[in-house]
Amino acid sequence: MAIAVTGDIVRVEWPIRWIGRLLALPFLAAGTYFLWNVALGLPYDLVGLNRFSEDWGGLLVALGLGLAIAIPGVVLATYRYFVVVDRTLREIVVTRAFGPLKLRTLGRLTDYHFISIVDDGDRNATMYEVSLCGEKGTRPITLSGFSRRQEANDFGQQLACALKLPLRDLVGTEPDDPDLAETGS
């Protein structure tokens, strides 16, 4: 997890693990295979060596399969997620980017009041999520997920210090816990 603090701008980037990039390889290989076959067959039809009317069905199916398989591979290989908090403008920009496409969501920093650490409740493989939270009705922004509680605590303390927001460790509390209602979460 990377936190970069530059003046009043805090950027939290969630790097994709190498396993995600490795999972993209079969998709990219299969999609490239179909697209390569389209690229090999199309010139023969365009120059007149083959009859296009006989090949167009197979070319369209191979093109469709190639794109349907390669596009998820490109998304898996190039996916990035980062959050930029500008304390001067009091805004939060959440960016999900893959390839040349960037999906941005804009929010106000005044809607978020604390940083929380929660667990997923699974006893075998617990994940601890660090999120930026606000009042009821405000959708929390997940900043990171960790497999160890100490890593989540360290990251949360670093982020709380950078954003000047309180850190609340809510690991083990139920979502309907009355104590949470009293604290304003």
N, C-alpha and C positions, 0 to 999 in steps of 0.2 A: 504494500500500500504506500502510496506516495502523497505526501502533503507538501505543497509548495506555498510559502507565504511571501508575497511581494507587496510591501506597503500595506494597503488595505484590501488586497485581493488574496483570497485563500483558494487554492485549487487542490481538490482531492481527486486523484486518478486511481481507478480500479484496474490494474493490469490483468490481462487475461493470461491464465496459466498456459504453459506449453502444451498441456493435454488438450486444450480447446483447439489450438492450432493443429495439433496432430490429428484430431478427429476430422478436420476439414480436408485432409489429404485424399481419403477415398472418394469423397464427393467431387473434389476437383479433378481427380484422375478419371472417374467415370464420365463426368460431364465433358471433359476434354476429349475423351474417346469418341463420344457421339458427335460433338462439334467438328472434330477432325474428319470423320467420315463424311459429314455434310460438305466440308471444305474440299475434300477429294472428289466428290461426285458432282458438285455444282459446275465446275469449269467445263466438264465434258458436255453438259447440257447447254451451257451458254455458247460454246463454239460450234455446236451442231453435231458432235460425234455421237451423242445419244439423243433419244427422243425425250424431251422434257415431260411430255404427257404421260409417259410410262413411269417416270421416276419421281414425280412431284409428291406422291403420297408417302413414299419411303423417306424422302428428304424432309418433309414436314414433320413426320413422326420423330426422326432422328434429331431434328432441330428442337422440337418441343421437349423431348427427353433430355437432350443436352442442356438446355436452359433450365429446365425444372430441377436438374440434379446439380448443375454448376453454381447456380445462384445461392442456394443455401451454403455451399462450400465457401464461396466468397464472403458471405456474411459471417460464417464461423471463423474464417481466417483473419478478417480485418475488423472484428467487433471491438469497440472501445467504449468505455463508460466513464465520464468524469463530471464532477460538480464544481462550479466556480461560484464562490461567494464574494460579492463586492460589498464591503462594509460601508463604503462612501455612498454608493447609490442605493444601499439597503435592498439588494436583489440577489436572487439565487438563480443560476442557469444550470439546468441538468441537461447534459448532452449525451445522447446515444448515437454513436457513429459507426458505420460500417461501409467500407469502400468510400466512394465519393459522397454518399448520402449521410446527412447529419440531421437528426431529429432533436430539436431543442424544446425544453419546457422552461418557462419563466415563472418565477415565484417571488414573493416579497419576504425579505428576511424578518420583518416585524411579525409575520405569522408564526415563526418558529421560536420557541422559548428555551429549549433544553436539548441536550444530546442524551440519548438513551442507549443502554446496552441490554438486549433481550436475548433469550434463547428460544429455540424452536420446540422445546419440550420433548425431543426424542432422546431417550436414555442411552441408546447405542452410539449414535454418531451426532452429537450435539453441535450445532452451529450457533455462534454468537454474532448477532447483527448489531452494528453501530448505526444509529439512525438519528436524523435531525427531526425533532418532533415539536408539535405545537398543541393548541387547544383541541377540544373535540371537534371533529369535522375537518380538521386540517390533515391532509394525507402526509404521512411521514416520508422522508426521503432517505432511503437506505444508502449509506455511504460505503459500507464494507461488511464483509462476513468473514469470521475467523473460526478455526476449529479449536483454538485454545482460548480460555477465558482471559489469561494474562495478556495475550496479544491484543484482545479486544479492549481490555482496560487501558493498556498503554496507548493504543491508538485513540481511544476516547478522551483520555487526559490531554494528549497532544492537541487534538482538535478543539477541546473545550478551552484550552489556553489560547489557541490561535483565534477562535471566534468570540472569546469572552462570554461564553454561555455555560450554565451549570451542567454537570454530568450526573446522570441518574442511572444507577445500576439496578435494573429491574429484572434480573435473572431470577427465575423461580417464582415470580408472582403471576397470578392468574389474570387474564384480561378483564374479568369482572370484579377484581379486588377492590373493596371499598377504600382502601388506603390510597389507591391511585386516583380516585375521584376527588379526594381531599387535597391532593398535591397539584391538581390542575392538569393532569395528563389526559 
